[in-house]
Each structure stands twice: as structure tokens, then as C-alpha cells.
Amino acid sequence: MLLTRRLHVLLDESRWHRLETEAGRRGVAMAVLVREAIDVAYPAGDDDRRAAADDILAAVPMEVPDDPADLKREIADTRSRWG
């Protein structure tokens, strides 16, 4: 991976010390830890998942059968019409 962007971030002493300690323990640069933290907090491809969740949450409420067997039949019927 080619790194082409630079970011200047100011940290308080506590965060700096935690990064410095972990980087030393693992034998990596502090920048590696920052990139890893970004990947954990904001995984690549998360936009698609977030958009799908937003679509689900924005869907119009609908009636759902109380009996799971009825629901299963309704889903099967819907799938057969699509396919």
C-alpha cells in the first residue's frame, strides 16, 4: 500500500504515552498504530453496510404474520414471484 496522504494530529500526554508505549512494545512506528485504529473504527467497505442499514430503517412498516409458518410461506411466495 502506497501511503500518499499526511495527517497532523495533536494528542494529549496520556494518548501520546499510550501510543509510544505500545509502539515500543511491538517494535512499530506510532503511525502504524494510528492506521490500525482507523481500520478498526472505520472498516473499509462499511459504507455499503451502513447504506443497507439505513434503507432497512427507512422502510415503510408492514404487517407481519404472527405465525412463523405463515411468514415463511409469505416469504417463499414473494421469492417465487422474483425468480
Backbone as CSV, one residue per row, in Angstrom:
resi,resn,N_x,N_y,N_z,CA_x,CA_y,CA_z,C_x,C_y,C_z
1,MET,0.846,-1.175,0.000,0.000,0.000,0.000,0.892,1.238,0.000
2,LEU,0.637,2.087,-0.947,1.402,3.324,-1.059,0.743,4.391,-0.200
3,LEU,1.489,4.941,0.724,0.969,5.989,1.612,1.260,7.339,0.982
4,THR,0.204,8.090,0.676,0.382,9.353,-0.048,-0.194,10.563,0.670
5,ARG,-0.912,10.332,1.753,-1.540,11.448,2.471,-0.923,11.597,3.849
6,ARG,-0.795,12.839,4.278,-0.228,13.135,5.596,-1.307,13.777,6.461
7,LEU,-1.288,13.444,7.759,-2.254,13.990,8.707,-1.503,14.479,9.938
8,HIS,-1.792,15.681,10.341,-1.181,16.246,11.544,-2.225,16.187,12.657
9,VAL,-1.909,15.464,13.731,-2.857,15.283,14.832,-2.171,15.675,16.135
10,LEU,-2.837,16.505,16.907,-2.322,16.871,18.223,-2.923,15.936,19.264
11,LEU,-2.082,15.419,20.162,-2.520,14.491,21.204,-2.151,15.027,22.575
12,ASP,-2.942,14.640,23.556,-2.567,14.975,24.925,-1.484,13.980,25.378
13,GLU,-0.877,14.261,26.524,0.233,13.433,27.020,-0.166,11.978,27.231
14,SER,-1.349,11.759,27.746,-1.792,10.396,28.033,-1.876,9.557,26.754
15,ARG,-2.511,10.077,25.735,-2.624,9.337,24.473,-1.251,9.130,23.836
16,TRP,-0.435,10.178,23.860,0.922,10.073,23.308,1.686,8.954,24.010
17,HIS,1.606,8.931,25.324,2.339,7.926,26.103,1.832,6.516,25.785
18,ARG,0.509,6.359,25.679,-0.044,5.035,25.348,0.443,4.565,23.983
19,LEU,0.411,5.459,22.992,0.899,5.096,21.659,2.390,4.764,21.683
20,GLU,3.147,5.602,22.346,4.591,5.418,22.417,4.941,4.083,23.077
21,THR,4.246,3.764,24.158,4.495,2.521,24.884,4.169,1.307,24.020
22,GLU,2.985,1.327,23.386,2.579,0.190,22.555,3.470,0.045,21.324
23,ALA,3.823,1.162,20.712,4.710,1.120,19.549,6.057,0.513,19.941
24,GLY,6.569,0.906,21.081,7.828,0.336,21.558,7.712,-1.149,21.863
25,ARG,6.624,-1.528,22.474,6.407,-2.937,22.822,6.343,-3.805,21.567
26,ARG,5.675,-3.283,20.525,5.503,-4.050,19.289,6.616,-3.820,18.273
27,GLY,7.431,-2.812,18.518,8.520,-2.516,17.586,8.037,-1.937,16.264
28,VAL,6.996,-1.092,16.336,6.467,-0.446,15.133,6.397,1.058,15.371
29,ALA,6.191,1.785,14.296,6.026,3.239,14.414,4.643,3.551,14.989
30,MET,4.536,4.670,15.657,3.241,5.082,16.196,2.219,5.262,15.074
31,ALA,2.661,5.663,13.894,1.754,5.833,12.759,1.058,4.521,12.399
32,VAL,1.749,3.404,12.562,1.143,2.094,12.294,-0.045,1.885,13.219
33,LEU,0.117,2.230,14.481,-0.970,2.069,15.451,-2.161,2.965,15.104
34,VAL,-1.873,4.161,14.659,-2.956,5.089,14.281,-3.712,4.532,13.080
35,ARG,-2.993,4.037,12.066,-3.665,3.450,10.896,-4.499,2.240,11.296
36,GLU,-3.960,1.393,12.172,-4.719,0.227,12.639,-5.990,0.657,13.376
37,ALA,-5.885,1.675,14.208,-7.050,2.162,14.962,-8.122,2.694,14.006
38,ILE,-7.703,3.379,12.944,-8.657,3.877,11.950,-9.362,2.700,11.275
39,ASP,-8.602,1.664,10.911,-9.197,0.500,10.251,-10.196,-0.221,11.146
40,VAL,-9.922,-0.260,12.443,-10.852,-0.907,13.375,-12.110,-0.058,13.552
41,ALA,-11.929,1.228,13.731,-13.066,2.122,13.974,-13.903,2.355,12.724
42,TYR,-13.262,2.374,11.561,-13.946,2.683,10.301,-13.508,1.681,9.234
43,PRO,-14.021,0.454,9.306,-13.585,-0.585,8.351,-13.894,-0.208,6.902
44,ALA,-13.013,-0.624,6.012,-13.234,-0.412,4.580,-14.485,-1.163,4.162
45,GLY,-15.264,-0.583,3.263,-16.485,-1.223,2.801,-17.665,-1.018,3.722
46,ASP,-17.465,-0.306,4.795,-18.531,-0.089,5.772,-19.640,0.791,5.197
47,ASP,-19.339,1.580,4.178,-20.348,2.464,3.583,-21.526,1.665,3.028
48,ASP,-21.235,0.531,2.377,-22.306,-0.306,1.827,-23.187,-0.866,2.934
49,ARG,-22.577,-1.323,4.002,-23.336,-1.877,5.121,-24.178,-0.799,5.788
50,ARG,-23.601,0.377,5.935,-24.331,1.483,6.556,-25.517,1.899,5.686
51,ALA,-25.315,1.949,4.366,-26.398,2.309,3.453,-27.516,1.268,3.513
52,ALA,-27.144,-0.011,3.586,-28.154,-1.068,3.679,-28.951,-0.938,4.975
53,ALA,-28.262,-0.670,6.071,-28.951,-0.497,7.357,-29.877,0.715,7.310
54,ASP,-29.422,1.802,6.697,-30.271,2.996,6.565,-31.522,2.692,5.748
55,ASP,-31.362,1.896,4.669,-32.517,1.518,3.853,-33.513,0.701,4.656
56,ILE,-33.009,-0.225,5.444,-33.892,-1.066,6.270,-34.643,-0.201,7.278
57,LEU,-33.925,0.689,7.927,-34.556,1.542,8.941,-35.559,2.528,8.332
58,ALA,-35.364,2.879,7.064,-36.271,3.823,6.403,-37.471,3.127,5.759
59,ALA,-37.489,1.795,5.766,-38.574,1.051,5.108,-39.909,1.338,5.792
60,VAL,-40.951,1.302,4.975,-42.310,1.513,5.472,-42.712,0.300,6.319
61,PRO,-43.258,0.520,7.510,-43.695,-0.612,8.340,-44.751,-1.438,7.608
62,MET,-44.723,-2.750,7.840,-45.695,-3.620,7.194,-46.204,-4.659,8.180
63,GLU,-47.343,-5.218,7.842,-47.921,-6.262,8.680,-47.072,-7.530,8.558
64,VAL,-46.859,-8.186,9.677,-46.115,-9.439,9.695,-46.989,-10.478,10.374
65,PRO,-47.156,-11.664,9.745,-47.983,-12.698,10.356,-47.461,-13.108,11.728
66,ASP,-48.382,-13.417,12.630,-47.991,-13.860,13.970,-47.386,-15.260,13.955
67,ASP,-47.886,-16.111,13.071,-47.422,-17.497,12.991,-46.190,-17.573,12.087
68,PRO,-45.065,-18.072,12.603,-43.847,-18.162,11.792,-44.046,-18.967,10.504
69,ALA,-44.905,-19.983,10.523,-45.154,-20.783,9.318,-45.799,-19.919,8.237
70,ASP,-46.719,-19.045,8.641,-47.356,-18.140,7.676,-46.321,-17.176,7.091
71,LEU,-45.446,-16.681,7.934,-44.404,-15.769,7.476,-43.484,-16.483,6.471
72,LYS,-43.125,-17.721,6.781,-42.267,-18.499,5.896,-42.925,-18.685,4.527
73,ARG,-44.227,-18.993,4.520,-44.957,-19.152,3.263,-44.987,-17.833,2.486
74,GLU,-45.212,-16.743,3.192,-45.262,-15.429,2.530,-43.923,-15.099,1.888
75,ILE,-42.851,-15.384,2.582,-41.508,-15.129,2.029,-41.273,-16.018,0.806
76,ALA,-41.629,-17.277,0.901,-41.463,-18.191,-0.234,-42.265,-17.724,-1.439
77,ASP,-43.506,-17.274,-1.210,-44.346,-16.768,-2.295,-43.697,-15.564,-2.968
78,THR,-43.172,-14.657,-2.145,-42.536,-13.447,-2.686,-41.311,-13.815,-3.507
79,ARG,-40.502,-14.728,-2.995,-39.296,-15.147,-3.717,-39.646,-15.816,-5.042
80,SER,-40.704,-16.612,-5.060,-41.075,-17.300,-6.298,-41.524,-16.304,-7.371
81,ARG,-42.101,-15.185,-6.972,-42.513,-14.160,-7.936,-41.312,-13.444,-8.545
82,TRP,-40.188,-13.394,-7.796,-38.990,-12.707,-8.289,-38.174,-13.573,-9.225
83,GLY,-38.372,-14.891,-9.133,-37.421,-15.687,-9.742,-37.522,-16.507,-10.861
